Amino acid sequence: MPEKVVIIGSGPAGWTAAVYAARANLHPLVFEGAFTEANRMQGTLPLGQLALTTEVENWPGMPAGKTREYLKSALPVERQPYWVQANEDQPTHGFNGPELMELNRQQAINFGTRVITDDIVRVDFSRQPFTLYPASGEPVQSLTVIVATGARANWLNLPSEEKYKNRGVSACAVCDGAIPRFRNKPIVVVGGGDSAVEEASYLAQFGSVVYLVHRRDKLRASAVMRQRAESNPKIQLKYNRVVDEVLGNDKDGVTGVRLRATDNGHTEELACAGMFVAIGHTPNTAFLQGQLALDDHGYVKWTTPMRTYTSVEGVFAAGDVADSYYRQACTAAATGCMAALDAERYLAAKGLH
């Protein structure tokens, strides 16, 4: 018998879809991804991008508090992050990202969601039931599929950048910009497109100055966004520069960056509390291999307004894999809910549920 719904991905969209599907008695099966070195290197380990984050301040209903006590009662011991048992300091302004995702996962399991820790490497959406091919194990067939594989940030691929991720290095200003370490401190943003200007403009609310570092002599951003950057007194443009190294120490995290001029090779150091990389995202859609319609940037296309429908009937998409605009945990969770409801109603209309 084919599954009623298989969910590919394990971020906020995937687990929210699983909660709704499980409560609707669809008995969802989630492929959460595999713990491989390849996934670690490209930032696609199970639990999504929030598992790579420290403090999460903008998830509704999760203020700072004695959350570790709740985690000990809500999660089995083997799923509790090591710092919970070690009683390390809790976030002061929000909630810890990996902990939040563990709770999302456990909530889905509590309702009967089944989980396989493996990657889906190929799909066949050409006929019903759909066939999914894991990296290991036998193919799985399903009447509906929810694609919730997310998108990963593009990075500079510097060893020092990797060292200070979540300790001053980030790829999401809205996620991290308001935390105390950046307030009234210099901040560096790397990039030259609209997203980079948006990040810099947002961070200018919190930092003492924002250095916008771009490798060319002119921003790639649209004219309106360029004017916004140039007219903001708190944004200083650093043209013809690339980041050579992120500077810091174990105690403080990021303390500065070293820039190298692209025209003459000269270097300079900027003191800063953090570096935000805004050079785009890559949606995790390579495994689809042309089975779904994608936009020009590789994101899954939603084919109907206010629905999670894709180009294949019975296949739905949720979260950042189909959202290049908002890219927030709560918006991903919202579309996960929508996808599960869409799948349930599709099955009911077909007399399959």
Secondary structure, 3 states (H helix, E strand, C coil): CCEEEEEECCCHHHHHHHHHHHHCCCCCEEECCCCCHHHHHHCCCCCCHHHHCCEECCCCCCCCCCHHHHHHHHCCHHHCCHHHHCCCCCCCCCEEHHHHHHHHHHHHHHCCCEEECCCEEEEECCCCCEEEEECCCCCEEEEEEEECCCEEECCCCCHHHHHCECCCEECCHHHHCCCHHHCCCEEEEECCCHHHHHHHHHHCCCCCEEEEECCCCCCCCCHHHHHHHHHCCCEEEECCEEEEEEEEECCCEEEEEEEEECCCCCEEEEECCEEEECCCEEECCHHHCCCCCECCCCCECCCCCCCCECCCCCEEECHHHCCCCCCCHHHHHHHHHHHHHHHHHHHHHCCCC
